[in-house]
Every structure is written in structure tokens, then in C-alpha cells.
């Protein structure tokens, strides 16, 4: 089985049937998210209910349950958790910027307390472990390019959505991949993108972009350990000269 090795880079010098989503006001008092949380605690609430509590109310065109459900469906659970730019959420999901700020703030709080209590305990040493960490990308309707950033002990210290859309050279620039690595002092990066089609075969562009990122990482002294394609049918690593 392939294992990631870290080098010492220090230099000496279609149409679908519409689904009906219950509105909060349609629910009995005991089933409304806030009332349920007060009575039974947060652990009994679903992710959609918890996000509905964070959002508070919806908008004139979209009820809060429908908004919370759509956010998870279109963005992916782990993906929305790690999106730190409310402007991107506003643009991609067509929700008010204030709502996007609420989402980012709530997950940032959770992330900070997680780091304090668990020390960033996720370790990624193999492609399978990377896939397990990233597999929430399998069913996303759009292509997402995501980076996970590791310290010298293979621990994940940062996780970021780099871009959303088609994976082309125009949106995959080395500076977008490696700027977070420099900011969080990572020694290595694993990038991943999903294929909504279900096909995991790397394209010519996937291979070219990967080799470009590998070379950029060598200049910076930050290893690109892998570029994983995720789909509903599994995952593959893009073939590239990672270890040269």
C-alpha cells in the first residue's frame, strides 16, 4: 500500500421532482428545533435542524429549513464546514451575506474548540486515509478543489476549499494551493477534486496541473504528496512524479 513520506525540505541557506420541506411554523411546538434543543439538548437534533437554529430565520423567498437542507445538499457537509470565506458561500448558494457569516462563524468556533481539545488529531499517511477524510465530496453536484495541509507528523492542521467549478488551469494556480500552506506552516499538501460524473479516470489536464503543483511545491519546500480524484465510485491518485 502506498504511504506518504515527508522529505526534509529545509534549506541551509436535469429536471427533478420538487421536494416539500416542512416549514418551522408547520411543526408542533415540541418538534421545532429551538424548542427541541431546550427540552432535549442539541444531540437529538439533525445537522439540518442545528443549522436552522444557527440561521434563525430564512428569507422571503426561502424558509429556513429549506435553506439549511439545500446548503448541506449543494455544498457537502465537510465542505461547508471548512469554507472560511462568507463571500464564496453567498455567491455559490445565493443566500444573504449575513447568513453566510453566521455559518462561517459557527463552524470556526467549533474548529477552534476542536483544536484545543483534540490537538488536530486526524492523521493522514496513505491515500485511503486521505479518501476517508475527503469522501464527503463524493456526491457534490459541482467540482470542488480542496486542499488538506499536514505538519511533520502527518497531522491535518488545515483544510480548505481552494476553488469551485471546472478544474482547469485558469482556476488552479499554485499560489491558491500553497498560500494556505505558508500561512499555517504546513510541510505538505494533499489536494483533491471530485468528478460529479462518477468517472475517476484522470484527464490530461489533471496530470499536467498535478505536475505543475509538484514543481511549485519543490521550489517552496512544501511537498505535494498526492492529488486524489474522488467520485461516487471510489477514488484514484493522479499519476505524477511526486517523489522525484
Order of alpha helices (4+ residues) and beta strands (2+ residues): alpha-alpha-alpha-alpha-alpha-alpha-alpha-beta-beta-alpha-beta-alpha-beta-beta
